[in-house]
Structure formats: C-alpha cells, structure tokens
C-alpha cells in the first residue's frame, strides 16, 4: 500500500520569501528523494486558509518512505526546513489508498 507524507506549512511572516525558497530550493531538494513516486504542492485559495502551503509526497510503502528520510537527500530536505519554515509545519504520515 502506498505511504504518504503530508506537510502543512503555517503562514510565514513573508509569503514572498517563503515561496521563493520553497520553489527554488526546498522543492528541488524534496524532488530528489529516492523512491519518491509523486510530489504535489497546493497553495490553498481564499482570504486566509488554515495553511500557506500543503505538500503531499507519495512513496510505494512505509519502508521506501523510511529509506528516503534516512538518505542523504532526506536529511538535507529535513534540515532545510529551518531555512524557511520558521512559522512551523505539521506533518502527517501513513498508509494511503486510492478511493476513486
């Protein structure tokens, strides 16, 4: 069964600075995670949605996720959070199945 990591980014002090770093540095780092099957990012619409950005990363299974996080790329991606996500993040992870 697929395994997903959902990252919920709180609203940053400067959306422009956050977006520049996320798009130019963090997303390319995360995209290189070994075993990553898909990676989507959503900037919710509306006046003040609960989160600034939501990222969904999908792996084949939990073992692939754990290997990715333990890899050099995974460590670099996790360490990069301190460079732009000072407002905080929430991470949800677990098995994911397709409904439709």
Secondary structure as the mmCIF struct_conf table of DSSP 4:
data_model
#
loop_
_struct_conf.conf_type_id
_struct_conf.id
_struct_conf.beg_label_comp_id
_struct_conf.beg_label_asym_id
_struct_conf.beg_label_seq_id
_struct_conf.end_label_comp_id
_struct_conf.end_label_asym_id
_struct_conf.end_label_seq_id
STRN STRN1 UNK A 2 UNK A 9
HELX_LH_PP_P HELX_LH_PP_P1 UNK A 10 UNK A 12
BEND BEND1 UNK A 13 UNK A 13
HELX_RH_AL_P HELX_RH_AL_P1 UNK A 15 UNK A 21
HELX_RH_PI_P HELX_RH_PI_P1 UNK A 22 UNK A 26
HELX_RH_AL_P HELX_RH_AL_P2 UNK A 27 UNK A 31
TURN_TY1_P TURN_TY1_P1 UNK A 32 UNK A 32
TURN_TY1_P TURN_TY1_P2 UNK A 34 UNK A 35
STRN STRN2 UNK A 36 UNK A 42
BEND BEND2 UNK A 46 UNK A 48
BEND BEND3 UNK A 50 UNK A 50
BEND BEND4 UNK A 52 UNK A 52
STRN STRN3 UNK A 53 UNK A 59
BEND BEND5 UNK A 60 UNK A 61
HELX_RH_AL_P HELX_RH_AL_P3 UNK A 62 UNK A 70
BEND BEND6 UNK A 71 UNK A 71
HELX_RH_AL_P HELX_RH_AL_P4 UNK A 72 UNK A 80
HELX_RH_3T_P HELX_RH_3T_P1 UNK A 81 UNK A 83
TURN_TY1_P TURN_TY1_P3 UNK A 84 UNK A 84
TURN_TY1_P TURN_TY1_P4 UNK A 86 UNK A 87
STRN STRN4 UNK A 89 UNK A 96
#
